[in-house]
């Protein structure tokens, strides 16, 4: 039998994985999504024929200021395609360039600056002509207190630059999100430009352990419901939502009222992203979706959680992530160190009584969902020995050997490969 290789997204390239002799591979990918032949034309059409709102030019007419939210560097949003035409329409309708702010929705992530900011924006014209600034969730003075949500009492603090703008637009990528169901739209506002207490409430155990707070689910999802309350409290908001394929090329774009335009993009992407699988597997090999999502171990956890519906209890999940920037925030590092020191049960017990989660410990909590079900092995080129230790998972120094060992250990030749990691959501639909 000839040797087969499956390529996983890894860093800015691919990682080939050798299929063991006698093994059978099931490769789980998105359904085909045709690339847009004219991305610029499609974006212009979305501005002219929006969903649930007036055209962008009409929205901008008579406004004195605007704030455009963009995702941070962890999301491969094609900002280079739409920021300049969006801004030019605003300026053409009389909004001064100096009154337009592009605000990086960092949530509690670090700011994006210098060459990284230039890469994120993707268009020197934008950096030259308007203000491009970062959100800082821990800067109390930069937020407006809008009270609390009626349903769950979540404190609502939103960046003043967004609240005070006459025209407010969120932009982003619609993809599966392992807690909020889908990214994009309302999520770019909260947690994107929310105060740290808002974010830490969203990430407390009462939300994170809710069985409906999972990928691809909006119905009854407490995070989604709270996000909807936040954007409705803010009033008139709009969103540009993009969908990309495995090559990072644009396949769909919507613009309009923030909730309606987001749901339209979700409707488009759901059929291509949620992939039914007839059986569960004892060995799954996946990735952290390559650059930029696999820059840190913090983001890598998403790839551990997404395929759990098709992992046999007690099975092995092998994940490849470059972790080119290392571990993640100091707070996440500290949470992982506590996990390893205390053990999973004691660590989880410390979370359940908290109203506000500690910064970034929620990602450690999500990792427990994977390690409670089976064993996790990580192949990476970016973590030092101490960082490897506090991952709390098994390290795979050779990914081919890790796959062979898992197949032999489980005495099952069938392997599920998910090359694009958390951008694909497999679900069990067998008998």
Residue, then its C-alpha position, 0 to 999 in steps of 0.5 A: x500500500x502506498x504511503x499517503x500524506x494529509x496536509x494540515x494548515x500550520x503556520x503560514x503553510x502546511x504540515x504533512x502527516x503520514x498515514x500509517x500503514x493499514x490505516x484509513x483516513x476520513x478527511x473532513x473539510x468544508x463543503x465547496x464554497x465558490x470564490x467570488x469572481x469580483x470581491x470588490x464588486x460584491x462589497x460595493x453591492x452589499x453597501x448599495x443593497x444592504x439587509x435591513x437598513x438603508x444603503x451605506x451612503x444614505x446612512x452616512x449622509x448628514x453624520x458628523x463622525x463614524x467608528x468602524x470596528x475591525x477584528x484583531x490580528x487573530x482573525x484573518x478578515x480581508x480588511x484590505x478589501x473593504x475598509x477604503x471603499x467604506x471610508x470613501x463612501x462616508x467621506x463622499x457623503x460629508x463625514x470628515x476623514x479626521x472624524x472617522x476612527x477605525x477601532x481594533x476590537x481587541x477584547x482583552x487581547x493585546x493591542x496590534x501595533x506597528x508592522x502588525x497593525x499595517x498587516x491587519x489593516x492591509x491598506x496604507x491609504x487607510x492608515x494615512x487618512x483616518x485614525x486607527x486605534x486599539x481598544x483597551x478593555x482595562x481603561x475604565x475612563x474609555x468606556x461608557x456604562x450602559x447599565x446591565x442586561x435585563x436577562x442575566x444582569x451582565x454589566x454593559x461597558x462599551x468603548x466611548x469612541x464607538x458609543x459616541x460616534x454618529x455612524x457605528x459599524x462592526x466588521x468581521x468574519x463569520x466562522x464557528x465560535x466554540x462558545x458564542x455559536x458564530x463569530x462576527x456581527x454582535x460579537x465584534x461589539x461585545x466582547x470586542x470593544x467591551x469593558x473588562x467586567x463585561x467580558x469577564x462576566x461573559x466568560x464566567x463558568x455560568x456561561x461557559x458550562x452552559x450546554x447551549x454555549x457551543x459552536x454553531x448554536x444560537x438558539x438559547x445560547x446565553x452568550x449570544x442572547x446577552x450580546x443581542x441585548x448589548x447591541x440593542x441597548x446601543x441603538x442603531x448599529x450596522x455590520x459588514x460580515x465576511x465569509x472566507x474559504x480555506x485559501x482565505x479568499x472571500x466567498x460571501x459578504x453581507x452589509x446592513x443592520x447588525x443582527x439581520x446582516x449577521x444572521x444572513x451570513x450565518x445562514x450562508x455559511x452553516x451548510x458549508x461549515x457544519x459537516x455531518x459524520x456517520x461515526x465517532x473516531x478514536x483518533x482525530x488529527x486536526x489543526x489550529x487553522x494555521x496563521x493567524x489563529x495558531x500564533x499562540x497556545x491560547x488560541x489553539x484550545x479552540x481546535x481542541x474543542x470543535x471536533x469533540x462531538x465526533x471523538x469517542x470517549x477515551x479517544x485521542x485528539x492530536x492537534x498541530x499548532x505552530x504557536x509562533x508567538x508562544x503561549x499567550x497572555x501572562x494571565x493565561x499562563x498563570x491559569x494553566x500553571x494553576x490547572x497543572x498544579x491543582x488538577x482539573x477537578x479542583x481547578x474547575x471548582x474554583x471557577x464555579x463560584x465566581x461572578x467575574x472570571x479571571x482574565x483568560x482563565x476561560x480558555x483553560x476551562x474550555x480545554x477541560x472540555x477536551x481533556x475530560x472526554x479523551x486525551x489530547x496530544x499537541x505538536x508544536x514548534x513554538x513552545x519552550x519546555x516550561x510552556x510545554x509542561x503547563x499546557x497540561x496535555x501530552x506533547x507530540x515531538x513527532x506527529x507521524x509517530x503520535x498518529x501511529x501510536x494512537x492507532x495502535x493503542x486504540x486498535x482502530x485503523x480509522x482516523x478522522x483528519x480535519x485540516x482546517x481545524x476549528x473553521x470546520x465543525x463536524x457533528x455526529x449524525x449516525x444511528 
